[in-house]
């Protein structure tokens, strides 16, 4: 068996104090610290042993005198606080200009064309929490058959449909048409189209997260995923990673059911099968189920659930593996609004030499550079500085 790298992104689990947080209106946001304070302290002994409490003051997670992981923080260079931007930067693509957002909703000409293309009207068309707008407009959708359209502080065009009213296949077809309109015809108007199916009735609507589908931008140039794949390694995507990269640079996709526990199972399955390469996983519940819903107690419980599974993950890696645990942005459940927050992100690295303080990294691209270094893959001009020890090829550092 060759070398392997495992990157686990705890979606939205930021660590506050981004140097430019005020520019995004997010000064004071700190997902980890504020969640811990609101929940009366976190109980995560395994993360504590790795050194999570050494990178930020987190109630209930004391600093470790001898951390089992190298530990630090990362600052995002991309002009965004979005999932796509964070993951792309990890793999070596920095977005210098933010993608368009629509705080007043989408222009009339976009709505009219979408209605004409799909044969249905549109209701909503404003920034909103998905669960809230479904509850608010679900009955109207049942009466009219119109699409529920909404956006957020991110560059997204989200289409919600009750599958008891509009078949799932029709929702997917409409999303593909929106993708062609807004992404595929030249000018990029949004980062992603998101199909948001749900079912049920007023007061009891349930989002079908397992049937959610994202239609995003294809990375415009090669990433570390491409370079690792081209070098003959496997690149296994767990969760929504495949959608984030529009399949580019991915050799295998493990969608996994919607809850993070199942995604940990998928990572363990991959560790049982992958011979060499990268296992890249996104655990979305931190963001989708707790951050956006402003549920600090739920966020704290999900941190604890992940902590309980950590020993299994640590037992599954070998001396030839490196495991990186990080996040892609913040989503402080105690902060105003329901959107992502601009924050630094935690960085824990297991299996690369003696544990040490990694400091504050200048870019998320250090993740991709480190994975490439560990696997002996040339950087090919991509940004980032490796933080792993024992790299196979010094030219990749």
TADAUR-V21796 format. One record per backbone hydrogen bond with DSSP energy under -1.0 kcal/mol. CO is the residue of the C=O (numbers start at 0). NH is the residue of the N-H. Records with the same first field share a line. If there is no record, write none. Layout:
BEGIN
CO = NH  NH
END
This chain:
BEGIN
2 = 276
3 = 321
4 = 278
5 = 323
6 = 280
7 = 325
8 = 10  282
9 = 12
11 = 13  330
13 = 31
15 = 343
17 = 20
20 = 23  25
21 = 24
25 = 28
29 = 33
30 = 34
31 = 35
32 = 36
33 = 37
34 = 38
35 = 40
36 = 39
43 = 47
44 = 48
45 = 49
46 = 50  51
48 = 67
49 = 68
50 = 53
51 = 54
57 = 60
58 = 41
69 = 348
70 = 357
71 = 346
72 = 360
73 = 344
77 = 79
81 = 85
82 = 86
83 = 87
84 = 88
85 = 89
86 = 90
87 = 92
88 = 91
89 = 367
90 = 223
94 = 78
101 = 104
106 = 110
107 = 111
108 = 112
109 = 113
110 = 114
111 = 115
112 = 116
113 = 117
114 = 118
120 = 146
122 = 148
125 = 150
128 = 132
129 = 133
130 = 134
131 = 135
132 = 136
133 = 137
136 = 140
137 = 141
138 = 142
139 = 143
140 = 144
146 = 122
147 = 159
148 = 124
149 = 157
150 = 127
153 = 155
154 = 190  191
156 = 193
157 = 149
158 = 195
159 = 147
160 = 197
161 = 164  165
166 = 170
167 = 171
168 = 172
169 = 173
170 = 174
171 = 175
172 = 176
173 = 177
174 = 178
175 = 179
176 = 180
177 = 181
178 = 182  183
181 = 188
190 = 216
191 = 156
192 = 214
193 = 158
194 = 212
195 = 160
196 = 207
197 = 162
198 = 205
200 = 203
205 = 198
206 = 208
207 = 210
212 = 194
214 = 192
222 = 226
223 = 227
224 = 228
225 = 229
226 = 230
227 = 232
228 = 231
233 = 277
234 = 250  251
235 = 279
236 = 253
237 = 281
239 = 243
240 = 244
241 = 246
242 = 245
244 = 247
246 = 249
251 = 236
253 = 238
258 = 262
259 = 263
260 = 264
261 = 265
262 = 266
263 = 267
264 = 268
265 = 269
266 = 270
267 = 271
269 = 272  273
275 = 233
276 = 4
277 = 235
278 = 6
279 = 237
280 = 8
282 = 10
283 = 287
284 = 288  289
285 = 290
286 = 291
289 = 294
290 = 293
294 = 298
295 = 299
296 = 300
297 = 301
298 = 302
299 = 303
300 = 304
301 = 305
302 = 306
303 = 307
304 = 308
305 = 309
308 = 312
309 = 313
310 = 314
311 = 315
317 = 320
319 = 3
321 = 5
322 = 349
323 = 7
324 = 347
325 = 9
329 = 340
331 = 334
340 = 329
343 = 14
344 = 73
346 = 71
347 = 324
348 = 69
349 = 322
355 = 70
358 = 72
360 = 74
362 = 365
363 = 366
364 = 368
365 = 369
366 = 370
367 = 371
368 = 372
369 = 373
370 = 374
371 = 376
372 = 391
378 = 381
392 = 395
393 = 396
END
